[in-house]
Amino acid sequence: MGEVTKLIEKKLTAALSPTFLEVINDSDSHRGHAGHDGSGESHFTVIIKSEAFRGETRVAQQRMVMGALKEELAGKIHALAIKASAPDT
């Protein structure tokens, strides 16, 4: 697991206390595309379930995730796909 992946997990865990969290590094499938910086850690999918999302719209849930990763989205992360939901939904 790479450093950016570990950082994403750490920040999302601290901010949202997920009951489920999976961070998938999609960078290899974007090799040669814009934003692929050669680091091997620039494109990610996050699957996250958290009570913090209960009653929130999908857009609000995604904003919560992006807010927790604000610094990384401004630099290290080029693309982030988010699959967020409350537990049991």
N, C-alpha and C positions, 0 to 999 in steps of 0.2 A: 504494500500500500504506500502510495507516494505522499509527500509532505502536504500538498494541496488537499488531497483527499482527507488526510487526517485533520487538517485545519477546518475543513467544511464540517466534518463530523463533530469536532469539538465545539465550534461556534453554534451549530444548530442544536446540539444537546444542551448547551448552556442557556440559549435563548428560549427554546421551545419545549424542553423536557419531553422529547418524543417517546411514545410507546413502541414505535417502530421507526427505524431509520436505515435506509440503504443508499449509499453513494456509489454510483456507477461511473467509472471513467470511460467516456466515449471518445477520447481524443484520437485513438488509432484509426477510427472510422472516418476521421476528418483530415487525415494526412493529405497535404497538398491543397486544402481549402483555405480560404481567407480566415485569419484568426488562429490558425494552427501555428504555434510558435516554436515547435520542435521540442518543447520540454516534456511532452507526453502527458501533460496535465493542464489542459485548456478548455476541454468540453466535458460536461458532466450531466448526468440525470440524477435527480434526488427524489426518492420515494420516502415520504414522511407522513406519519400519523401522530397527531398530538391533540390533547384536550383543548389546547389553545385555539384550535381551528373550529371548535364546535360553535355552530350558529353563525359563522363567518361565511361570506361569499367566497367563491373560488378566487376571485381577484384579490380579495383581502388576505386570503391564505398565502397566495403567491407573494404578495407585498411583504408579509411577515417574514417569509423565507429570505427574500431579497434584502430586506432590511438587516437581517442578521449577518448577511454576507456582503454588505455594502462595500467594504474595503476591497475584498477579493474581486467583486464584479467590476471595480474600477481599474483592476490591474491584471491579476493572475488568471481569472476566469473569463474566457471569451464567450462561452455559450453555456446556458443552464436550463435544462428542461426540469420542470417541477410537477410532481404528482403528489399533491397534498390533500389530506382529509383528516377528519376526526376518527378516533378509533371506532371500529364496528360500523363504518359507513363505506 
